[in-house]
Amino acid sequence: MEPVHDETGSWLAPIMKLPLEILLSIITLLDMPDILRFRMASYERIIWISRLKEQSAYLPLSSELSEALHHEDQYLHAYTTPFLEKTVTQAYRTAKLWLEPRSGTAQKLKDTIRGTLMGLRMFQDRWLVAPYYEGMVFVYDASDGSLYGSLTGTGCSWSSFGVSMSSSESMLTIALARTHPPYLTEIYQLKCSPTRTTQSYTGFYLLQSFPLSFDTTLQAIKPADKSLVISKPGVVEIIYWDKQFHVDLGKKSITLQLEGLEGLWNGIIAVTFIGPYVLVFKTRSLEIHGKDSSTALLKHAFSMTFRVVSFSDSITSHDSSSGIVKHEMTLFAYDVIQGLFHYTVRLTVLPSDGSSRDMPLSLDVRLTGIYPLALGVVHPHPQGSGTPSAIESSSVPMTFSANFSPSPTFTPSHASPGGMSSSSVYSREDNNSTPTPISASSDYSSCGFLSAHVLGPQGKRGIWVERKRSSIVREVHVWARQPPTNRAPNVSLSSSLPADPSSTAVEIDRNVVYTSKSYDLRDDITCCAFGELSGTIVLGHRSGELSIIRLDDRNTT
């Protein structure tokens, strides 16, 4: 191979004399800027496939590309080498920009109204769903901020909703529960065309409507098997619908058992699907139910008191040799006193021995990170002690059976706030000043409360919004899963458990990327959403207005 120049004009002759297979092996270990300097060698397809596989462990990818990586021999050959290079390079640049402060102010979306948001959801990094308690639903195209579809004039108000989108058909399905007589749940669909035209928009279509009791809360919807999950005090119900729907025949109830007096205040926060099972997240526990079982198959107890939780999508993997099936998801759980806790939930289904209809299950709930809002939640290791490795390997193993197994109990300590580990984050006093790094944990007295948080569907990125105590400052924090080679901060849990490497967790690395000030309480941020691939952030205000924050367009290589 002839010597080549890099982009700066210097010679790379010595290393370029190596055999090609050795050179390619070396290049796959380099960082992105170094790879791009080897312009002639970096055209080799193996380099970009290797880097794409590495990125898939910690960066979000499109569903099509993730599927192609899973079936490399069958599908990956359909992608050209220039496309793979562009994908890998863009993912690298987005990852760098995601953690950097956003310049300027957030852009208010047009056509937003004054109302009370129930929540925000973004699908396919483009379609933003904004339902309002006043009986309205708006769908925006986040790529340009324009209004795509609306559902108004229904003459009712709603109290809860569930929404999902089919990635193959781009069909948005939303279920809405009414708050006044007649107490109904209505299911609508909207076709979201990737190539927008006036003719392609068909509006919301009423798919199904059926009566429910007044105290019903919609939790989740799964259009693939035409089911939705609702909850009432002590009860979770799975409802199936079709063209011949009858509410009495299409309903299955899961009665939650109360654990003594604790059951009186261990209420249901959220319910979602994890594979073919139902995950019920309560104030102080987590339960796994089968769709046909009225009793919990597995349980896990928390020592915290959680009020709000957000989930990633559930990912299923199957080992053909052993027959083991794993369903995994991550979640943010918020304790208003202790802080934000990041958990990984893994449900393992072992092959059945034929002696029972039920397949053996095991549940693994691991605490993988904490954003502390109080003293004593995390503290640094003593000097000279062992350092946890990556977050994944230093997390705390939890429940493996149907019996309750309490999480570590966080006991207040008198550690100096100045001794806390610090992460590089940014603070901006106004929208025009230059961001300056501050210590993330330098002063816990300045911590406030979280008004909103959300995980991306792939669980690779997340955001939350913090309102400082006695302040008008609202901070947008971002988090990203780190590459496997990165080392975690040298912190551990302050708990009653023995101090050993297997009982450590880490303070979440995060950056403050946007800060706003306003004396108007209507500017408070009550909900948020973001595109995990594009990095676009959308903030929902108490007034009902929506603001969008995009990644800054700059060169990061």
Secondary structure, DSSP 8 states (H G I E B T S, - for coil): ----B-TTS-B-HHHHTS-HHHHHHHHTTS-HHHHHH-TTGGG-HHHHHHHHHHHTTTS---HHHHHHHHTHHHHGGGS-HHHHHHHHHHHHHHHHHHTS---S--EE-TT--SS-B---EEETTTEEEEEETTTEEEEEETTTTEEEEEE---S--EEEEEEEEETTTTEEEEEEEESSSS-EEEEEEEE--SS--TTT----EEEEEEE--TT-EEEEEEGGGTEEEEEETTEEEEEE--TT--TTTSEEEEE----GGGGGT--EEEEEEETTEEEEEESSEEEEE-TT-SS-SEEEE-SS---EEEE---EEEE-TTT--EEEEEEEEEEETTTEEEEEEEEEEE----SS-SS--EEEEEEEEEEEESSTTSEEE--TTS----SGGGGSB----SSS------B------GGGS---EEEE-SSTTS--EEEETTS-GGG--EEEEEEE-TTSSEEEEEEE-TTS-EEEEEEEE---TTS---SEEE-BSS---GGG---B---EEEEEEE-S-GGG-EEEEEE-TTT--EEEEETTS-EEEE--------
